[in-house]
């Protein structure tokens, strides 16, 4: 049934660990417009989320947080696969070649990438011993279900911190942003566009540090630094897998004004362990729900009134930041630096705070009910301003 891939797809760049799928055939029925920009918790899983999203061509980016240890899992709903392994299912809407080429840089992030079929059988695995793996999969008759496969990504054995893996399925079939707004950003030396609609756009090539994108719609936008050419999938390529910072680096948003902006689903950190810099950024009343900001520099930032629910800020630097009335419900702040931060009225209920540093922080009126405190114990009622623990 399968034929070995014989060069139908060109690897995007020699230094890039990239997974590609190419297709062929004319008049292929690819069904309705695919879901775009689904985050990890929305993804389909055969056992735990059978109604979840299965990405395919033109589904944008899916960001996976690759945790080396189970206790670092994403808040509340956890990981997409076994402890230490992340997974994503994908549908093939046309004849496709599935392959991966691992580089030295990517092997610092992952131990292996494996492809499994719908029944769970391993099709191939790429690792330090076999860095190139590929297979050709025909779409099959049009009246049959799309072939479905699963990628399983295992973190490097030496990893001690979470990494970010970005699976790119290509631009949406219809662009939801305003072309004129994007043109305004492109014209300025420093990005400036108040209340602009930049949803789903790639902004990493613009100068964002010190810019003004207050009240902007940045949902599913790329703020991380990646060459736009890498997102322009050639021919029938269906997706690419970014594993390290050599191609996707964390965004530099230091000193920018993002007050009131909606960054839901945005890509801010780079691939691998390349954090974003938001030092001194104004994020007051911004929407940062579900965002991955591990190791990010948010020192001195203003997040007053911001929504940061279910976000991951493991090891992030929030020292001296303004977090008054910030909504951190369900967020993961494991190992975060909150020294000198103002958390007056903030809601950290059900958050993870193990190993976080609150030295000199203002916790007046801070809600900690249900949070896992710095010592690993759960805060019980009332836990306002201090963590009340069972005796």
C-alpha positions as CSV (number, residue, x, y, z in Angstrom):
1,X,0.0,0.0,0.0
2,X,2.8,2.4,0.9
3,X,5.6,3.5,-1.4
4,X,8.9,5.0,0.0
5,X,9.1,8.7,-0.4
6,X,11.5,9.5,-3.1
7,X,12.0,13.2,-2.9
8,X,8.5,14.5,-3.7
9,X,9.0,17.3,-1.1
10,X,12.0,19.5,-0.7
11,X,13.2,20.1,2.9
12,X,12.6,23.7,3.7
13,X,16.1,24.3,4.9
14,X,19.1,22.1,5.6
15,X,19.5,23.4,9.1
16,X,15.8,23.0,9.9
17,X,14.3,19.9,11.6
18,X,11.2,19.9,9.5
19,X,8.3,17.4,8.9
20,X,6.6,17.8,5.6
21,X,3.7,16.3,3.9
22,X,3.1,16.7,0.2
23,X,0.1,15.8,-1.9
24,X,-0.8,15.3,-5.5
25,X,-3.8,14.9,-7.7
26,X,-6.3,17.2,-9.3
27,X,-9.8,18.1,-8.2
28,X,-9.2,16.8,-4.7
29,X,-12.2,17.2,-2.4
30,X,-10.7,18.6,0.8
31,X,-14.1,19.2,2.5
32,X,-15.1,22.3,4.4
33,X,-12.6,24.9,5.6
34,X,-10.4,23.3,8.3
35,X,-10.3,24.5,11.9
36,X,-7.5,27.1,12.4
37,X,-5.0,27.6,15.2
38,X,-6.2,25.0,17.7
39,X,-4.3,24.9,20.9
40,X,-3.2,21.7,22.6
41,X,-6.2,21.3,24.9
42,X,-8.6,21.3,21.9
43,X,-6.9,18.6,20.0
44,X,-8.5,15.2,19.2
45,X,-7.5,12.2,21.3
46,X,-8.9,8.8,20.6
47,X,-9.4,8.1,24.3
48,X,-9.9,11.4,26.1
49,X,-11.3,13.9,23.6
50,X,-13.0,12.1,20.7
51,X,-14.8,15.3,19.6
52,X,-11.6,17.4,19.5
53,X,-10.0,19.1,16.6
54,X,-8.0,17.1,14.0
55,X,-5.7,19.6,12.1
56,X,-5.1,19.2,8.4
57,X,-3.9,21.3,5.5
58,X,-4.5,25.1,6.1
59,X,-5.1,24.6,9.8
60,X,-2.5,27.1,10.8
61,X,-0.2,26.4,13.7
62,X,-0.6,23.9,16.5
63,X,1.6,24.6,19.5
64,X,2.6,21.6,21.7
65,X,4.3,22.1,25.1
66,X,6.9,19.3,25.5
67,X,7.4,18.6,29.1
68,X,10.3,16.3,30.3
69,X,8.5,15.4,33.5
70,X,4.9,14.7,34.3
71,X,4.7,17.2,37.2
72,X,5.3,20.0,34.6
73,X,2.2,19.2,32.5
74,X,-0.1,21.8,31.2
75,X,-2.6,23.1,33.7
76,X,-5.8,21.2,34.5
77,X,-6.2,19.2,31.3
78,X,-2.6,18.0,31.1
79,X,-0.7,16.7,28.2
80,X,-1.8,15.2,24.9
81,X,-0.2,11.8,25.3
82,X,1.8,9.8,27.8
83,X,4.0,11.6,30.4
84,X,7.0,13.0,28.6
85,X,5.5,12.5,25.2
86,X,3.3,14.8,23.2
87,X,1.1,13.8,20.3
88,X,-1.0,15.3,17.5
89,X,-3.4,13.5,15.1
90,X,-3.7,14.8,11.6
91,X,-5.9,14.1,8.6
92,X,-4.6,13.7,5.1
93,X,-6.9,15.3,2.5
94,X,-4.8,14.3,-0.5
95,X,-2.0,11.9,-1.4
96,X,0.7,12.8,1.0
97,X,4.3,12.1,1.9
98,X,5.2,12.1,5.6
99,X,8.8,12.5,6.6
100,X,11.0,14.0,9.2
101,X,14.7,15.0,9.1
102,X,16.3,15.7,12.5
103,X,19.3,17.9,13.0
104,X,21.8,18.2,15.8
105,X,20.0,21.3,17.1
106,X,16.6,19.5,17.1
107,X,18.0,16.5,19.0
108,X,18.7,18.8,21.9
109,X,15.0,19.3,22.1
110,X,13.6,15.8,21.2
111,X,14.7,12.3,21.6
112,X,12.5,11.0,18.8
113,X,9.6,11.7,16.4
114,X,7.4,8.7,15.5
115,X,4.5,8.3,13.1
116,X,1.7,5.9,14.0
117,X,-1.3,4.9,12.0
118,X,-5.0,5.1,13.1
119,X,-4.7,1.6,14.7
120,X,-1.7,2.6,16.8
121,X,1.0,0.7,14.8
122,X,4.3,2.5,14.4
123,X,5.0,3.4,10.8
124,X,8.4,4.9,11.3
125,X,10.6,6.5,14.0
126,X,13.3,9.1,13.6
127,X,16.0,9.5,16.3
128,X,19.7,10.0,16.8
129,X,20.4,6.7,15.1
130,X,18.0,7.2,12.1
131,X,17.5,10.9,11.5
132,X,15.6,10.6,8.2
133,X,12.3,8.8,8.0
134,X,9.5,9.0,5.5
135,X,6.6,7.3,3.8
136,X,4.1,7.9,1.0
137,X,0.4,7.6,1.8
138,X,-2.2,7.8,-1.0
139,X,-5.5,9.5,-0.2
140,X,-7.6,6.6,-1.4
141,X,-11.0,6.7,-3.1
142,X,-13.0,9.9,-2.5
143,X,-15.8,8.1,-0.8
144,X,-13.5,6.8,2.0
145,X,-12.5,8.6,5.2
146,X,-9.4,10.7,5.1
147,X,-6.3,8.7,6.3
148,X,-5.5,9.6,9.9
149,X,-2.1,9.5,11.5
150,X,-0.5,10.5,14.8
151,X,2.8,12.1,15.5
152,X,4.4,11.2,18.8
153,X,7.2,13.5,20.0
154,X,9.4,12.5,22.9
155,X,11.6,15.1,24.7
156,X,15.3,14.7,24.9
157,X,16.5,12.5,27.8
158,X,18.7,15.4,29.0
159,X,15.9,17.9,29.0
160,X,15.1,19.5,32.4
161,X,12.8,22.3,31.1
162,X,9.7,22.4,29.0
163,X,10.2,23.0,25.2
164,X,7.8,24.3,22.6
165,X,7.1,22.4,19.4
166,X,5.2,24.2,16.6
167,X,3.4,22.2,13.9
168,X,2.5,24.4,10.9
169,X,-0.2,23.3,8.6
170,X,-0.2,26.3,6.3
171,X,-2.2,29.6,6.1
172,X,-5.9,29.6,6.4
173,X,-8.0,29.3,3.3
174,X,-9.4,32.8,4.0
175,X,-7.5,35.5,5.8
176,X,-9.4,37.0,8.7
177,X,-7.2,40.0,9.2
178,X,-7.5,43.5,7.7
179,X,-5.1,43.9,4.7
180,X,-5.0,47.6,5.2
181,X,-4.1,47.3,8.9
182,X,-1.3,44.9,8.1
183,X,0.0,47.4,5.5
184,X,0.0,50.1,8.2
185,X,2.2,47.9,10.4
186,X,4.5,47.1,7.5
187,X,5.0,50.8,6.6
188,X,6.3,51.9,10.0
189,X,9.8,51.4,11.3
190,X,8.3,50.3,14.7
191,X,5.0,48.4,14.6
192,X,2.2,50.8,15.5
193,X,-1.5,50.1,14.8
194,X,-4.1,50.8,17.6
195,X,-7.3,48.6,17.5
196,X,-6.1,46.9,14.3
197,X,-7.3,43.5,13.1
198,X,-4.1,41.4,12.7
199,X,-5.7,38.1,13.5
200,X,-3.7,35.1,12.2
201,X,-0.9,37.3,10.7
202,X,2.8,36.7,10.8
203,X,4.3,39.7,12.6
204,X,7.7,38.3,13.6
205,X,9.5,40.0,10.8
206,X,8.4,43.5,12.1
207,X,10.0,45.5,14.8
208,X,7.7,44.9,17.8
209,X,9.8,46.2,20.6
210,X,8.5,49.6,21.7
211,X,5.6,49.3,19.3
212,X,2.0,50.2,20.0
213,X,-0.6,47.5,19.2
214,X,-3.0,48.4,22.0
215,X,-6.5,46.9,21.7
216,X,-5.4,45.0,18.6
217,X,-6.9,41.7,17.6
218,X,-3.8,39.4,17.6
219,X,-5.6,36.1,17.9
220,X,-3.6,33.2,16.4
221,X,-0.9,35.7,15.3
222,X,2.7,34.8,15.0
223,X,4.7,37.2,17.1
224,X,7.8,34.9,17.4
225,X,10.6,35.6,15.0
226,X,10.4,33.3,12.0
227,X,11.3,34.0,8.4
228,X,8.0,34.4,6.5
229,X,9.4,32.2,3.7
230,X,9.3,29.2,6.1
231,X,5.6,29.6,6.5
232,X,5.0,29.7,2.8
233,X,4.6,26.0,2.2
234,X,5.7,25.2,-1.3
235,X,3.7,23.2,-3.8
236,X,1.4,20.7,-2.0
237,X,3.4,20.6,1.2
238,X,0.9,20.3,4.0
239,X,2.8,21.0,7.2
240,X,6.2,21.6,8.8
241,X,7.5,20.8,12.3
242,X,9.7,23.4,14.1
243,X,11.7,22.0,16.9
244,X,14.5,24.5,17.7
245,X,15.4,28.1,18.0
246,X,17.6,28.1,14.9
247,X,14.5,28.9,12.8
248,X,11.9,30.2,15.3
249,X,13.1,32.5,18.0
250,X,11.1,34.1,20.8
251,X,9.4,37.4,20.2
252,X,11.0,40.7,21.4
253,X,8.1,42.7,22.7
254,X,10.1,44.6,25.3
255,X,8.6,48.0,26.0
256,X,5.7,47.5,23.7
257,X,2.1,48.7,24.4
258,X,-0.3,45.8,24.1
259,X,-2.8,47.1,26.6
260,X,-6.3,45.6,25.8
261,X,-4.9,43.4,23.0
262,X,-6.3,39.9,22.4
263,X,-3.5,37.4,22.0
264,X,-5.5,34.3,22.4
265,X,-3.7,31.5,20.6
266,X,-0.8,33.7,19.6
267,X,2.7,32.2,19.2
268,X,5.0,34.3,21.4
269,X,7.8,31.9,22.4
270,X,10.1,30.4,19.8
271,X,10.6,26.7,19.1
272,X,12.6,24.6,21.5
273,X,13.5,26.7,24.6
274,X,13.6,30.2,23.1
275,X,11.5,32.4,25.3
276,X,9.9,35.7,24.5
277,X,11.0,39.1,26.0
278,X,8.2,41.2,27.3
279,X,10.3,43.2,29.7
280,X,8.4,46.4,30.7
281,X,5.5,45.6,28.2
282,X,2.1,47.1,28.9
283,X,-0.3,44.2,28.8
284,X,-3.0,45.7,31.0
285,X,-6.4,44.2,30.3
286,X,-4.9,42.0,27.6
287,X,-6.2,38.5,26.9
288,X,-3.4,35.9,27.3
289,X,-5.5,32.9,28.0
290,X,-3.9,29.5,27.1
291,X,-0.7,31.2,26.0
292,X,2.7,29.5,26.5
293,X,5.1,31.9,28.1
294,X,7.6,29.5,29.8
295,X,10.8,31.3,30.8
296,X,9.6,34.5,29.3
297,X,11.0,37.8,30.6
298,X,8.0,39.8,32.0
299,X,10.0,41.7,34.6
300,X,8.5,45.1,35.2
301,X,5.6,44.4,32.9
302,X,2.1,45.7,33.6
303,X,-0.5,42.9,33.4
304,X,-3.1,44.7,35.6
305,X,-6.6,43.3,34.8
306,X,-5.2,40.9,32.2
307,X,-6.7,37.5,31.6
308,X,-4.0,34.9,31.9
309,X,-6.2,31.8,32.5
310,X,-4.8,28.4,31.9
311,X,-1.5,30.0,30.6
312,X,1.8,28.4,31.2
313,X,4.5,30.6,32.7
314,X,6.9,28.0,34.1
315,X,10.1,29.6,35.1
316,X,8.9,33.0,33.8
317,X,10.4,36.2,35.3
318,X,7.6,38.4,36.7
319,X,9.8,40.2,39.1
320,X,8.6,43.7,39.9
321,X,5.6,43.4,37.6
322,X,2.2,44.9,38.2
323,X,-0.4,42.1,38.5
324,X,-3.2,43.9,40.2
325,X,-6.6,42.2,39.6
326,X,-4.9,39.8,37.0
327,X,-6.8,36.6,36.4
328,X,-4.3,33.7,36.7
329,X,-6.9,31.0,37.3
330,X,-5.6,27.6,36.4
331,X,-2.2,29.0,35.2
332,X,1.0,27.2,35.7
333,X,3.6,29.4,37.4
334,X,5.9,26.6,38.5
335,X,9.3,28.0,39.4
336,X,8.3,31.5,38.3
337,X,10.0,34.6,39.8
338,X,7.4,36.9,41.4
339,X,9.8,38.8,43.7
340,X,8.5,42.3,44.4
341,X,5.4,41.8,42.2
342,X,2.2,43.6,43.0
343,X,-0.6,40.9,43.1
344,X,-3.2,43.0,44.9
345,X,-6.6,41.5,44.1
346,X,-5.2,38.9,41.6
347,X,-6.9,35.6,41.2
348,X,-4.6,32.6,41.4
349,X,-7.2,30.0,42.3
350,X,-6.4,26.5,41.0
351,X,-3.0,27.7,39.8
352,X,0.3,25.8,40.2
353,X,2.9,27.7,42.2
354,X,5.4,25.0,43.2
355,X,8.8,26.5,43.6
356,X,7.7,30.1,42.7
357,X,9.4,32.9,44.5
358,X,7.1,35.5,46.2
359,X,9.8,37.3,48.2
360,X,8.6,40.9,48.7
361,X,5.4,40.4,46.7
362,X,2.2,42.2,47.6
363,X,-0.5,39.5,48.1
364,X,-3.2,41.8,49.5
365,X,-6.5,40.4,48.6
366,X,-4.9,37.7,46.3
367,X,-7.2,34.7,45.8
368,X,-5.2,31.5,46.3
369,X,-8.0,29.0,46.9
370,X,-7.3,25.6,45.3
371,X,-3.8,26.7,44.3
372,X,-0.9,24.3,44.7
373,X,1.4,26.4,46.9
374,X,5.2,26.8,46.7
375,X,5.7,23.8,49.0
376,X,3.4,21.5,47.0
377,X,0.4,21.7,49.4
378,X,-3.0,22.8,48.2
379,X,-4.5,26.0,49.6
380,X,-7.9,25.6,51.2
381,X,-10.7,28.0,52.3
382,X,-10.4,30.9,52.7
383,X,-6.8,31.5,51.3
384,X,-7.2,35.2,50.6
385,X,-3.9,37.0,50.8
386,X,-2.2,33.9,52.2
387,X,-2.3,30.2,51.6
388,X,-4.4,28.5,54.2
389,X,-3.4,24.9,54.6
390,X,-4.9,21.9,56.4
391,X,-3.3,21.2,59.7
